[in-house]
Amino acid sequence: MKRIFIDADVIIDVAQEREDFYVDSANVINLIEANEFEGFTSVVIIANVYYIQCGNSNHFKTIEFIQYIRPILTILSVTDTMIDKALISDFKDFEDAIQYYCALENDIDCIVTRNKKDFRISQIPVYTPTEFLNKFIRP
């Protein structure tokens, strides 16, 4: 079964039902929930989702959403080694570097994000939700 790492923007697309992105992001999450794929994210992303979502909602609704997404995605820890690798990496965005090394160290098959440009140097395939669905689900 393909192991996919879900970036924060995809989760927030679902939480906020972002008009242009919701359907494909929700479809990726639904495929994970249906056990078609194994879904992963990091503890850093869950914290970021909370912070961003609270700015658009309130604490209780945000916690309710995280409680919904929590059993769908396995939340990976971030280690000292991942932080150290991110610090010396060529990634322009430190937070994305942390996510990349978290995915790499956990044998993830691909990353699903809408910010592909931030993962240009990734050795792991990176897809937008639409690209992921087109490659693995749609004919």
Phi and psi restraints in degrees (value plus and minus 20) as a CYANA .aco file:
   2 LYS   PHI     -88.7   -48.7
   2 LYS   PSI     111.6   151.6
   3 ARG   PHI    -119.3   -79.3
   3 ARG   PSI      98.7   138.7
   4 ILE   PHI    -140.2  -100.2
   4 ILE   PSI     119.7   159.7
   5 PHE   PHI    -119.1   -79.1
   5 PHE   PSI     105.3   145.3
   6 ILE   PHI    -121.3   -81.3
   6 ILE   PSI     102.1   142.1
   7 ASP   PHI    -101.1   -61.1
   7 ASP   PSI     143.9   183.9
   8 ALA   PHI     -78.1   -38.1
   8 ALA   PSI     -60.2   -20.2
   9 ASP   PHI     -81.7   -41.7
   9 ASP   PSI     -53.7   -13.7
  10 VAL   PHI     -88.3   -48.3
  10 VAL   PSI     -63.3   -23.3
  11 ILE   PHI     -84.4   -44.4
  11 ILE   PSI     -62.7   -22.7
  12 ILE   PHI     -87.4   -47.4
  12 ILE   PSI     -54.6   -14.6
  13 ASP   PHI     -73.8   -33.8
  13 ASP   PSI     -62.4   -22.4
  14 VAL   PHI     -92.2   -52.2
  14 VAL   PSI     -66.5   -26.5
  15 ALA   PHI     -79.8   -39.8
  15 ALA   PSI     -60.6   -20.6
  16 GLN   PHI    -118.3   -78.3
  16 GLN   PSI     -21.1    18.9
  17 GLU   PHI      29.1    69.1
  17 GLU   PSI      29.7    69.7
  18 ARG   PHI     -79.3   -39.3
  18 ARG   PSI     104.7   144.7
  19 GLU   PHI     -70.1   -30.1
  19 GLU   PSI     -71.9   -31.9
  20 ASP   PHI    -101.3   -61.3
  20 ASP   PSI     -30.6     9.4
  21 PHE   PHI    -144.5  -104.5
  21 PHE   PSI     -36.4     3.6
  22 TYR   PHI     -76.5   -36.5
  22 TYR   PSI     -69.4   -29.4
  23 VAL   PHI     -79.4   -39.4
  23 VAL   PSI     -72.4   -32.4
  24 ASP   PHI     -89.0   -49.0
  24 ASP   PSI     -59.0   -19.0
  25 SER   PHI     -83.0   -43.0
  25 SER   PSI     -63.7   -23.7
  26 ALA   PHI     -84.7   -44.7
  26 ALA   PSI     -57.1   -17.1
  27 ASN   PHI     -84.0   -44.0
  27 ASN   PSI     -58.1   -18.1
  28 VAL   PHI     -83.6   -43.6
  28 VAL   PSI     -67.1   -27.1
  29 ILE   PHI     -81.8   -41.8
  29 ILE   PSI     -60.8   -20.8
  30 ASN   PHI     -83.1   -43.1
  30 ASN   PSI     -56.9   -16.9
  31 LEU   PHI     -85.3   -45.3
  31 LEU   PSI     -56.7   -16.7
  32 ILE   PHI     -87.3   -47.3
  32 ILE   PSI     -65.5   -25.5
  33 GLU   PHI     -81.0   -41.0
  33 GLU   PSI     -51.8   -11.8
  34 ALA   PHI    -105.2   -65.2
  34 ALA   PSI     -12.8    27.2
  35 ASN   PHI      43.9    83.9
  35 ASN   PSI       8.2    48.2
  36 GLU   PHI     -99.4   -59.4
  36 GLU   PSI     -48.1    -8.1
  37 PHE   PHI    -161.3  -121.3
  37 PHE   PSI     138.5   178.5
  38 GLU   PHI    -114.6   -74.6
  38 GLU   PSI     106.3   146.3
  39 GLY   PHI    -126.7   -86.7
  39 GLY   PSI     119.0   159.0
  40 PHE   PHI    -155.6  -115.6
  40 PHE   PSI     134.5   174.5
  41 THR   PHI    -171.0  -131.0
  41 THR   PSI    -198.4  -158.4
  42 SER   PHI    -133.5   -93.5
  42 SER   PSI     142.6   182.6
  43 VAL   PHI     -80.1   -40.1
  43 VAL   PSI     -53.6   -13.6
  44 VAL   PHI     -83.8   -43.8
  44 VAL   PSI     -62.0   -22.0
  45 ILE   PHI     -85.2   -45.2
  45 ILE   PSI     -61.9   -21.9
  46 ILE   PHI     -80.7   -40.7
  46 ILE   PSI     -61.8   -21.8
  47 ALA   PHI     -84.7   -44.7
  47 ALA   PSI     -61.4   -21.4
  48 ASN   PHI     -84.8   -44.8
  48 ASN   PSI     -61.2   -21.2
  49 VAL   PHI     -80.8   -40.8
  49 VAL   PSI     -64.1   -24.1
  50 TYR   PHI     -78.8   -38.8
  50 TYR   PSI     -69.9   -29.9
  51 TYR   PHI     -80.6   -40.6
  51 TYR   PSI     -69.1   -29.1
  52 ILE   PHI     -87.3   -47.3
  52 ILE   PSI     -64.4   -24.4
  53 GLN   PHI     -87.3   -47.3
  53 GLN   PSI     -55.4   -15.4
  54 CYS   PHI     -82.8   -42.8
  54 CYS   PSI     -47.9    -7.9
  55 GLY   PHI     -90.2   -50.2
  55 GLY   PSI     -40.0     0.0
  56 ASN   PHI    -131.1   -91.1
  56 ASN   PSI     -26.1    13.9
  57 SER   PHI    -163.8  -123.8
  57 SER   PSI    -166.7  -126.7
  58 ASN   PHI    -150.3  -110.3
  58 ASN   PSI     151.6   191.6
  59 HIS   PHI     -74.8   -34.8
  59 HIS   PSI     -68.1   -28.1
  60 PHE   PHI     -88.1   -48.1
  60 PHE   PSI     -60.4   -20.4
  61 LYS   PHI     -88.2   -48.2
  61 LYS   PSI     -56.4   -16.4
  62 THR   PHI     -86.3   -46.3
  62 THR   PSI     -65.5   -25.5
  63 ILE   PHI     -81.4   -41.4
  63 ILE   PSI     -60.3   -20.3
  64 GLU   PHI     -80.5   -40.5
  64 GLU   PSI     -62.3   -22.3
  65 PHE   PHI     -85.3   -45.3
  65 PHE   PSI     -64.4   -24.4
  66 ILE   PHI     -83.6   -43.6
  66 ILE   PSI     -55.9   -15.9
  67 GLN   PHI     -84.8   -44.8
  67 GLN   PSI     -51.6   -11.6
  68 TYR   PHI     -88.9   -48.9
  68 TYR   PSI     -66.9   -26.9
  69 ILE   PHI     -97.6   -57.6
  69 ILE   PSI     -45.5    -5.5
  70 ARG   PHI     -74.5   -34.5
  70 ARG   PSI     -68.6   -28.6
  71 PRO   PHI     -95.5   -55.5
  71 PRO   PSI     -31.0     9.0
  72 ILE   PHI    -102.3   -62.3
  72 ILE   PSI     -60.0   -20.0
  73 LEU   PHI    -129.8   -89.8
  73 LEU   PSI     115.2   155.2
  74 THR   PHI     -97.8   -57.8
  74 THR   PSI     107.8   147.8
  75 ILE   PHI    -115.8   -75.8
  75 ILE   PSI      97.8   137.8
  76 LEU   PHI    -110.7   -70.7
  76 LEU   PSI     123.8   163.8
  77 SER   PHI     -96.6   -56.6
  77 SER   PSI     137.9   177.9
  78 VAL   PHI    -131.9   -91.9
  78 VAL   PSI     109.9   149.9
  79 THR   PHI    -123.8   -83.8
  79 THR   PSI     147.7   187.7
  80 ASP   PHI     -76.2   -36.2
  80 ASP   PSI     -61.7   -21.7
  81 THR   PHI     -81.2   -41.2
  81 THR   PSI     -61.8   -21.8
  82 MET   PHI     -83.4   -43.4
  82 MET   PSI     -62.3   -22.3
  83 ILE   PHI     -83.3   -43.3
  83 ILE   PSI     -65.3   -25.3
  84 ASP   PHI     -80.9   -40.9
  84 ASP   PSI     -62.6   -22.6
  85 LYS   PHI     -85.6   -45.6
  85 LYS   PSI     -60.0   -20.0
  86 ALA   PHI     -83.1   -43.1
  86 ALA   PSI     -58.3   -18.3
  87 LEU   PHI     -83.1   -43.1
  87 LEU   PSI     -52.7   -12.7
  88 ILE   PHI    -124.8   -84.8
  88 ILE   PSI     -12.9    27.1
  89 SER   PHI     -97.5   -57.5
  89 SER   PSI     150.1   190.1
  90 ASP   PHI    -111.9   -71.9
  90 ASP   PSI     -12.5    27.5
  91 PHE   PHI     -85.4   -45.4
  91 PHE   PSI     119.4   159.4
  92 LYS   PHI     -99.2   -59.2
  92 LYS   PSI     -46.4    -6.4
  93 ASP   PHI    -130.8   -90.8
  93 ASP   PSI      95.2   135.2
  94 PHE   PHI     -80.2   -40.2
  94 PHE   PSI     -63.9   -23.9
  95 GLU   PHI     -82.6   -42.6
  95 GLU   PSI     -59.8   -19.8
  96 ASP   PHI     -87.0   -47.0
  96 ASP   PSI     -55.0   -15.0
  97 ALA   PHI     -82.6   -42.6
  97 ALA   PSI     -61.2   -21.2
  98 ILE   PHI     -80.4   -40.4
  98 ILE   PSI     -65.8   -25.8
  99 GLN   PHI     -82.3   -42.3
  99 GLN   PSI     -62.1   -22.1
 100 TYR   PHI     -79.9   -39.9
 100 TYR   PSI     -69.3   -29.3
 101 TYR   PHI     -89.5   -49.5
 101 TYR   PSI     -50.8   -10.8
 102 CYS   PHI     -82.7   -42.7
 102 CYS   PSI     -66.3   -26.3
 103 ALA   PHI     -84.7   -44.7
 103 ALA   PSI     -65.3   -25.3
 104 LEU   PHI     -80.6   -40.6
 104 LEU   PSI     -66.2   -26.2
 105 GLU   PHI     -91.6   -51.6
 105 GLU   PSI     -34.9     5.1
 106 ASN   PHI    -127.8   -87.8
 106 ASN   PSI      -0.6    39.4
 107 ASP   PHI      34.9    74.9
 107 ASP   PSI      23.1    63.1
 108 ILE   PHI     -97.9   -57.9
 108 ILE   PSI     120.6   160.6
 109 ASP   PHI    -101.6   -61.6
 109 ASP   PSI     -51.8   -11.8
 110 CYS   PHI    -180.8  -140.8
 110 CYS   PSI     141.9   181.9
 111 ILE   PHI    -133.2   -93.2
 111 ILE   PSI     115.0   155.0
 112 VAL   PHI    -132.7   -92.7
 112 VAL   PSI      99.6   139.6
 113 THR   PHI    -173.7  -133.7
 113 THR   PSI     139.4   179.4
 114 ARG   PHI    -114.3   -74.3
 114 ARG   PSI     -24.5    15.5
 115 ASN   PHI    -126.5   -86.5
 115 ASN   PSI      38.6    78.6
 116 LYS   PHI     -78.4   -38.4
 116 LYS   PSI     -54.3   -14.3
 117 LYS   PHI     -79.1   -39.1
 117 LYS   PSI     -48.6    -8.6
 118 ASP   PHI     -95.7   -55.7
 118 ASP   PSI     -30.0    10.0
 119 PHE   PHI    -137.0   -97.0
 119 PHE   PSI       7.3    47.3
 120 ARG   PHI     -75.6   -35.6
 120 ARG   PSI     -54.0   -14.0
 121 ILE   PHI    -113.9   -73.9
 121 ILE   PSI     -10.4    29.6
 122 SER   PHI     -84.7   -44.7
 122 SER   PSI     117.2   157.2
 123 GLN   PHI    -108.6   -68.6
 123 GLN   PSI     -29.1    10.9
 124 ILE   PHI    -116.0   -76.0
 124 ILE   PSI     116.2   156.2
 125 PRO   PHI     -77.0   -37.0
 125 PRO   PSI     120.2   160.2
 126 VAL   PHI    -144.3  -104.3
 126 VAL   PSI     110.2   150.2
 127 TYR   PHI    -150.8  -110.8
 127 TYR   PSI     129.8   169.8
 128 THR   PHI     -95.7   -55.7
 128 THR   PSI     144.8   184.8
 129 PRO   PHI     -75.5   -35.5
 129 PRO   PSI     -61.7   -21.7
 130 THR   PHI     -83.7   -43.7
 130 THR   PSI     -65.3   -25.3
 131 GLU   PHI     -82.7   -42.7
 131 GLU   PSI     -61.4   -21.4
 132 PHE   PHI     -80.0   -40.0
 132 PHE   PSI     -68.8   -28.8
 133 LEU   PHI     -83.0   -43.0
 133 LEU   PSI     -60.9   -20.9
 134 ASN   PHI     -85.4   -45.4
 134 ASN   PSI     -55.0   -15.0
 135 LYS   PHI     -99.0   -59.0
 135 LYS   PSI     -59.2   -19.2
 136 PHE   PHI    -130.5   -90.5
 136 PHE   PSI     -35.1     4.9
 137 ILE   PHI    -142.5  -102.5
 137 ILE   PSI     -72.5   -32.5
 138 ARG   PHI     -99.0   -59.0
 138 ARG   PSI     126.1   166.1
